[in-house]
Amino acid sequence: MYFDYAATSPMKKEALDIYIEAASRFWGNSSSPHDEGTRASLLLERSRALIAERAGVQKEGIYFTGSGTEGNLLAILSLARSSGKKHIITSMAEHTSVHSAMSVLQSEGFSVTKLPMTREGIVAAEAVKASITPQTGLISIQHINPEIGTIQPVEELAVEAKKRGIFFHTDCVQSFGKMPLHSIHADAMTFSAHKVGGPKGCGAIYLSPFHALKPVFPGLTHEKGVRGGTVDSPAAAAFAEAAQTNSCLEKLSSLRRLLKQELKNSSIRWIEGPDSKQYPGVIGMCIPGVEGQLVMLALNARNMYISTGSACDASSASGMKAALAMGMSMEEARQFFRVSFGSETTEDEVRQLGQALIHVAKQAVVL
C-alpha cells in the first residue's frame, strides 16, 4: 500500500503508452534539420503547448529540463543574475534545490532572507512584503509545501512583486497538474513529470518571455540556450499526456476526511493549515514520543509505504524543514512523518493505514 505520492507517483498507463510509441516513432534529435529531426521537433512543440496550456502560461516560455531540481536551479540562478540587484527573499521550508541555488548566489555576494512559517504552516505574505528592500531582485516561494501540503499565498506575492519590479519564482512541483495555476502570474515556475504520473528524469520551467534573462550556461543551443543537451522528446510527450488527467481533489479530500475519522480518538497529531490553505493529498503527522523514522519502519514491515519528509532529504535533518520552519524543536521535528495520497489510493487502504498508525501509537504508550 503506497502512501508516498508526494515523493513520486507510478507512471500512468496512458503516459507509458505515449512514451513507448514516441520512443519508437519519434526518436530523432529535435534540433536536427532533416525530416527525422523535424518529426521529433513537432512532437516536442506539441508537448510544450500542452504543458503551457495546463499551467496557464505562454508556450514560448516553457523549457524542458531533466527534473524539478534542475528547473529550480536554472530558474533561480537566471532570474537572480538578471535582476541587477543583490537581495533575495525565500522561505526556510523550500525544497533542497532552492536552498542549493541560494547557497550558490550567496557565494557570489547575494544576501538571502529566509522566512519562517507560521504555526499553521504558511509563509505570511506580510512578512515577505516587510522583508523587501530597494535591493530585492527576486522572491522565490513554493506553491504547495511538499512536507505538509500547505498552500502558500503565491498569487498575492506575485502581484506585489510585479508592482515593485521584482522577479517572482514559485516551485509548482507539488501543484502542477493537481491544482489550477492560471491565477499565479509569476515570472518563473517549476514543474516535474514524475509527480503527476509521467516519467522520471523530465521536468519543465516557465520563464516569462517578456523578460530578457541571462542563461546560467551561456552559449548552449538546445531549448533556446536555456538548457543544454538533446531534449528527450518521448519523455516530454509522456509528461504532457500525464498532465492532462483531471485532478482528483474531491477524492483526495474524501480520503483525508476518512483518515481523520479513523484517527479521531488517537494521540496522533496532524500538522496542517486551515482547510482553505491545505492541499488534501499531503498530510504531515507526529506520534508524540515516537521518531518518524520508527513509524516509517513499522509501517514498512506491513508493506505500507510513507516517508519522513521530502525524498531528496531522506538522509539528512533537512527532511524536517517545514516542522522546523514552524517553530518546532528538533526533538519535535524528529517525530514528523508524511502521508500522501494519489489517484490510485483506495478507501480500504486508508482504513488499514489508520489502524496501523493507531497500533504504532498504542505500542509507544505501552513502551
HELIX and SHEET records of a PDB file:
HELIX    1   1 LYS A   13  ARG A   25  1                                  13    
HELIX    2   2 ASP A   35  ALA A   55  1                                  21    
HELIX    3   3 LYS A   59  GLY A   61  5                                   3    
HELIX    4   4 GLY A   68  SER A   83  1                                  16    
HELIX    5   5 THR A   96  SER A  107  1                                  12    
HELIX    6   6 ALA A  125  SER A  131  1                                   7    
HELIX    7   7 VAL A  154  LYS A  163  1                                  10    
HELIX    8   8 HIS A  194  VAL A  196  5                                   3    
HELIX    9   9 HIS A  222  GLY A  225  5                                   4    
HELIX   10  10 SER A  233  ALA A  243  1                                  11    
HELIX   11  11 LEU A  249  LEU A  263  1                                  15    
HELIX   12  12 ASP A  275  LYS A  277  5                                   3    
HELIX   13  13 GLY A  292  ASN A  300  1                                   9    
HELIX   14  14 ALA A  311  ASP A  313  5                                   3    
HELIX   15  15 ALA A  317  MET A  320  5                                   4    
HELIX   16  16 LYS A  321  ALA A  325  1                                   5    
HELIX   17  17 MET A  330  ALA A  333  1                                   4    
HELIX   18  18 GLU A  347  VAL A  366  1                                  20    
SHEET    1   A 7 ILE A  62  THR A  65  0                                        
SHEET    2   A 7 GLY A 203  LEU A 207 -1                                        
SHEET    3   A 7 ALA A 188  SER A 192 -1                                        
SHEET    4   A 7 PHE A 167  ASP A 171  1                                        
SHEET    5   A 7 THR A 136  SER A 140  1                                        
SHEET    6   A 7 HIS A  87  SER A  91  1                                        
SHEET    7   A 7 SER A 111  LEU A 115  1                                        
SHEET    1   B 3 ARG A 269  ILE A 271  0                                        
SHEET    2   B 3 VAL A 282  CYS A 286 -1                                        
SHEET    3   B 3 PHE A 336  SER A 340 -1                                        
END                                                                             
